[in-house]
């Protein structure tokens, strides 16, 4: 996989109006769907957007997501206490599409929000500002935080072709600094030494979409900052990367193995060429199952720790131990 060192100035080529497919080091420009989304019915059925944030420290792993489909929206937040090895909070809410808003950018000017009843979630980064502002209030969960990008490595940007002239865009970033407070399940946690990452995705997706995903962030066994983004299915190895020494480097395509009947047992994440060999030990599970007839989904996200080894060409083997992160198994007809 080639990583282009500069993202395109626009998602669509101005002459051909075709997406500029590729994997880029740097945040993507605002997402434009062009002619593919001119049909309102196509946009209703196919357009999906989400903004996802994860925080990790020695104490906790926290995940927050805002999802907007053409016909519905939902949001969730859950927290795992790493010292106790269990989930202390798990909140989910669903509503009609107008309860959520997700803009066209994951960088400057980004805005994602969800408001329904007692659930209020927002992530924003005003134009000209380097920090993301996260404000989440749910029944047993409160998070007010600023995520700093000043010393973080560049974002990963991917524009990926799907079938039926559909395509997906995603911007992911890792190793952001964190300042703020978090209260979950009646407990207050410090975020002083936490790290954060985010996933902004917007696309015109296929009716059946399935993937397995892993994301980890922290330090290697010798103390260097590192983050991992690993995907099987969906856009595949086009976004399998590590953030190391302030750079984005490609990793081998991976396969996830786990017991679906016992998802809290260990997972294996391996590459056929042995470039990635990781064990993931979960401590907490967020699960959603929906069956609305023609729309149905199975979604598992687990928080836990990665351990093992990765190989990057031109570098010594990298060993990680108890790297905080999440894995995910999604299979959806939407």
C-alpha positions in Angstrom: 0.0 0.0 0.0 1.3 3.4 -0.9 0.7 6.4 1.4 0.7 9.7 -0.5 2.5 12.4 1.5 -0.1 15.1 0.8 -3.9 14.8 0.7 -5.9 16.1 -2.4 -7.2 19.6 -2.4 -10.7 18.2 -3.1 -12.3 14.8 -2.7 -13.6 14.9 -6.3 -11.5 15.6 -9.4 -12.8 18.9 -10.8 -12.6 17.6 -14.4 -14.0 14.0 -14.1 -16.0 14.4 -10.9 -14.6 11.1 -9.8 -13.3 10.5 -6.3 -9.5 10.8 -5.8 -9.0 7.4 -4.4 -5.9 6.8 -2.2 -4.4 6.6 1.2 -3.0 9.9 2.4 -0.8 11.3 5.3 -2.9 14.3 6.3 -6.5 15.3 6.9 -8.9 15.1 4.0 -10.7 18.2 2.5 -14.4 18.5 3.2 -16.3 15.6 1.9 -18.4 16.1 -1.3 -20.4 13.2 -2.9 -21.1 14.9 -6.2 -23.4 13.4 -8.8 -23.5 10.0 -6.9 -25.7 11.7 -4.2 -28.0 13.9 -6.4 -30.8 11.3 -6.1 -32.4 12.0 -2.7 -33.5 8.3 -2.4 -29.9 7.2 -3.0 -28.7 9.5 -0.3 -31.4 8.4 2.1 -30.4 4.7 1.6 -26.7 4.9 1.2 -25.2 7.9 3.1 -23.7 7.0 6.4 -21.6 9.3 8.7 -20.0 8.9 12.1 -17.6 10.5 14.5 -15.9 8.3 17.0 -13.6 9.3 19.9 -11.5 7.0 22.1 -9.5 8.0 25.2 -7.0 5.8 27.0 -4.9 6.2 30.1 -3.5 3.9 32.8 -6.9 4.0 34.5 -9.4 3.7 31.7 -10.5 3.2 28.1 -13.4 5.3 27.0 -15.3 5.3 23.7 -17.9 7.8 22.4 -19.7 7.6 19.0 -22.2 9.6 17.1 -23.7 7.9 14.1 -26.1 9.4 11.5 -27.7 7.3 8.8 -30.2 8.6 6.2 -33.2 7.3 8.2 -32.0 7.1 11.8 -29.3 8.1 14.2 -27.7 6.7 17.4 -25.0 7.4 19.9 -23.1 5.4 22.6 -20.5 5.9 25.3 -18.8 3.2 27.4 -15.9 3.1 29.8 -13.7 0.3 31.0 -11.7 0.6 34.2 -8.4 -1.0 33.4 -7.4 -1.5 37.0 -10.6 -3.4 37.8 -10.7 -5.1 34.4 -14.4 -4.4 33.8 -16.9 -1.9 32.2 -18.2 0.7 34.6 -20.6 2.5 32.2 -22.4 1.6 29.0 -24.9 4.0 27.5 -26.8 3.8 24.2 -29.5 6.0 22.6 -31.3 5.8 19.3 -33.5 8.4 17.5 -34.7 9.8 14.2 -32.1 11.2 11.8 -32.7 14.8 12.8 -31.4 14.1 16.4 -27.8 13.9 15.0 -25.7 16.1 12.8 -22.3 15.3 11.3 -20.6 17.8 9.1 -18.4 17.4 6.0 -15.0 17.6 7.8 -13.0 15.8 10.4 -10.5 18.6 10.8 -10.9 22.3 11.2 -14.6 23.2 11.2 -15.7 19.7 12.3 -19.0 19.4 14.1 -20.8 16.3 15.2 -23.7 16.3 17.6 -26.6 14.3 19.0 -29.4 15.6 21.2 -32.3 13.5 22.4 -33.9 13.6 25.9 -31.2 13.5 28.5 -28.5 12.6 26.0 -26.3 15.4 24.7 -23.1 14.7 22.8 -21.0 17.0 20.7 -17.5 17.1 19.2 -16.3 20.2 17.5 -13.2 22.0 16.3 -13.8 25.6 15.3 -12.1 27.1 12.3 -8.6 28.4 13.2 -8.4 26.2 16.4 -6.1 23.3 16.9 -8.1 21.6 19.7 -11.2 19.4 19.6 -13.9 20.1 22.2 -15.8 17.1 23.5 -18.9 17.6 25.6 -21.0 14.5 26.5 -23.8 14.3 29.0 -25.7 11.0 29.4 -27.5 9.4 32.3 -24.4 7.9 34.0 -21.7 9.5 31.9 -20.2 13.0 31.6 -17.1 14.0 29.6 -15.8 17.5 29.1 -12.4 17.4 27.4 -10.1 19.2 24.9 -8.1 17.0 22.6 -4.9 18.7 21.5 -3.3 18.2 18.0 -0.3 20.4 18.4 2.2 17.6 19.1 0.3 14.8 17.5 1.3 13.0 14.3 -0.6 13.7 11.1 -4.1 12.3 10.4 -4.6 9.3 8.1 -7.0 10.0 5.2 -8.5 7.3 3.0 -10.8 7.6 -0.1 -11.8 4.1 -1.0 -13.8 2.7 -3.9 -16.7 0.3 -3.1 -18.9 -1.6 -5.4 -21.8 0.0 -7.5 -19.9 3.3 -7.9 -20.1 3.9 -4.1 -17.2 5.1 -2.1 -16.1 5.8 1.5 -14.0 8.5 3.0 -12.4 8.3 6.5 -10.0 10.5 8.5 -8.4 8.9 11.6 -5.9 10.5 14.0 -4.1 9.3 17.1 -1.9 10.3 20.0 -3.8 13.5 20.7 -3.2 15.0 24.1 -6.2 15.2 26.5 -7.2 17.8 29.2 -10.5 17.5 31.0 -12.7 15.5 33.3 -14.7 12.3 33.0 -17.4 10.9 35.4 -18.7 7.4 34.6 -20.8 5.2 36.8 -20.5 7.7 39.7 -16.7 7.7 39.5 -14.4 10.6 38.6 -11.4 9.8 36.5 -8.3 11.9 35.8 -7.4 12.5 32.2 -4.1 14.2 32.9 -1.9 11.6 31.1 -4.6 10.3 28.7 -4.2 10.0 24.9 -7.0 10.2 22.4 -7.8 9.2 18.8 -10.8 9.8 16.5 -12.5 8.4 13.4 -14.5 10.6 11.1 -16.2 8.6 8.3 -18.6 9.7 5.6 -19.6 7.7 2.6 -22.1 6.2 0.3 -22.0 2.6 1.5 -23.1 -0.7 0.2 -26.3 -2.3 1.5 -24.3 -5.0 3.2 -21.3 -3.7 5.0 -19.1 -5.8 7.3 -15.7 -5.3 9.0 -13.5 -6.1 11.9 -11.4 -3.3 13.3 -8.7 -2.7 15.9 -7.3 0.6 17.2 -4.7 1.0 19.9 -2.7 3.8 21.3 0.0 4.3 24.0 3.6 3.4 24.2 5.9 0.5 23.0 7.7 -1.6 25.5 10.7 0.8 25.3 8.5 3.8 25.9 8.0 5.3 22.5 4.5 6.7 21.5 2.7 4.4 19.1 -0.8 3.9 17.7 -2.3 1.2 15.4 -5.2 1.1 13.0 -6.1 -2.3 11.7 -9.0 -3.3 9.5 -10.3 -6.5 7.9 -13.2 -6.2 5.4 -14.8 -2.9 4.2 -11.8 -0.9 2.9 -9.3 -3.5 4.2 -5.6 -2.9 4.2 -6.0 0.6 2.7 -6.1 1.8 6.3 -3.8 -0.7 8.1 -1.1 1.6 9.5 0.9 2.5 12.6 1.8 6.0 13.9 5.5 5.7 14.9 8.1 8.4 15.5 5.6 11.0 14.3 5.0 9.3 11.0 2.3 7.1 9.4 3.7 3.8 8.2 1.8 1.1 6.3 1.3 -2.3 7.9 0.4 -5.7 6.5 -3.2 -6.7 5.8 -4.5 -8.6 8.9 -7.1 -11.2 9.9 -9.0 -11.1 13.2 -9.9 -14.4 14.9 -12.2 -14.6 18.0 -15.0 -16.7 19.4 -18.2 -14.9 18.6 -20.0 -16.9 21.3 -17.4 -15.7 23.8 -16.2 -12.3 22.6 -14.6 -11.5 25.9 -12.1 -14.2 25.4 -8.8 -13.3 23.7 -8.7 -12.2 20.1 -5.8 -12.8 17.6 -4.8 -10.2 15.0 -2.3 -11.6 12.6 -1.0 -10.9 9.1 -0.3 -13.8 6.7 3.2 -12.5 6.2 3.8 -12.4 10.0 4.2 -8.6 9.8 1.6 -8.3 12.6 1.2 -10.8 15.4 -1.0 -9.5 18.3 -3.2 -10.8 21.0 -6.1 -8.6 22.2 -7.4 -9.3 25.8 -10.8 -7.6 26.3 -12.1 -6.2 29.6 -15.4 -4.8 28.6 -18.0 -5.2 25.8 -20.5 -2.8 24.1 -23.0 -4.8 22.0 -25.9 -3.7 19.8 -28.3 -5.8 17.8 -31.1 -4.3 15.7 -33.7 -6.0 13.5 -36.1 -3.6 11.8 -36.9 -5.9 8.9 -34.9 -4.8 5.9 -32.5 -3.0 8.3 -30.6 -5.3 10.7 -27.3 -5.2 12.4 -24.9 -6.9 14.8 -22.3 -4.7 16.4 -19.7 -5.6 19.0 -17.0 -3.3 20.3 -14.6 -4.3 23.0 -12.1 -2.4 25.1 -8.9 -4.0 26.3 -5.2 -4.4 25.7 -3.0 -5.4 22.8 0.3 -7.3 23.2 2.6 -8.8 20.7 4.9 -7.7 17.8 4.7 -5.8 14.6 7.3 -5.6 11.8 7.9 -2.4 9.8 10.3 -2.5 6.9 13.6 -0.8 7.7 13.0 -0.8 11.5 13.7 -3.1 14.3 10.8 -5.4 15.4 8.4 -3.4 17.6 7.1 -5.0 20.8 4.0 -3.8 22.6 2.7 -4.9 26.0 -0.7 -4.0 27.3 -1.4 -1.3 24.7 -4.8 0.2 25.4 -7.4 -0.1 22.6 -10.6 -1.4 21.1 -11.7 -4.1 18.6 -14.9 -4.2 16.7 -17.0 -6.7 14.8 -19.8 -5.2 12.6 -22.1 -6.9 10.2 -25.0 -4.7 8.9 -27.7 -4.6 6.3 -28.6 -1.0 6.1 
